[in-house]
Amino acid sequence: MELEAPRKGRALVVIVDDRVSHGDSPDSTGPLVTELLVEAGYVVDGVVSVSADEVEIRNALNTAVIGGVDLVISVGGTGVTPRDVAPDATADVLDHEVRGIAEALRSSGLASGAVDAGLSRGLVGVSGSTLVANLASSRAAIRDGMATLLPLATHVIDELSRVEE
């Protein structure tokens, strides 16, 4: 009988993309983030696609926090154009930022050649007992970002769960 590996927590993925949310384009990033989360030992509650609209993004993030997930990863909407509002919506949800993780994501993204990750305005922070992270949407930014984020997320989630005990 094979033993199941211990789970690190529950996660939700939020895709910020007008085309995906309107059904005009298939989502290629949600499955990638889900796969990486599952490989790292998380149970993924689902993937939610929203338009690049602050209210829609904020509602998706708040729903995840209220639902009690340990980690929410939003993908997309972190750049410098007027439609890149994920960091603005995320700021409204966070109790406090964890700037070191956001800086690490930008730094490692630039070092790996994921320019969109290096130029990202993405935030990482805590809302209640949930860690919320914004990632840029290129596959390179996602792969590098998840490799950087997940060990740090495990530490933060462990700390937050000790506070709840």
QUILINJO-V682089 format. One record per run of one state. SS is the DSSP state (hx for helix, st for strand, lp for the rest). FROM is the first residue (numbers start at 1). TO is the last residue. If there is no record, write none. Layout:
SS:FROM:TO / SS:FROM:TO
This chain:
lp:1:8 / st:9:16 / lp:17:17 / hx:18:21 / lp:22:28 / hx:29:39 / lp:40:41 / st:42:50 / lp:51:53 / hx:54:66 / lp:67:70 / st:71:75 / lp:76:85 / hx:86:93 / lp:94:95 / st:96:97 / lp:98:98 / hx:99:111 / lp:112:114 / hx:115:118 / lp:119:123 / st:124:127 / lp:128:129 / st:130:135 / lp:136:138 / hx:139:164 / lp:165:165
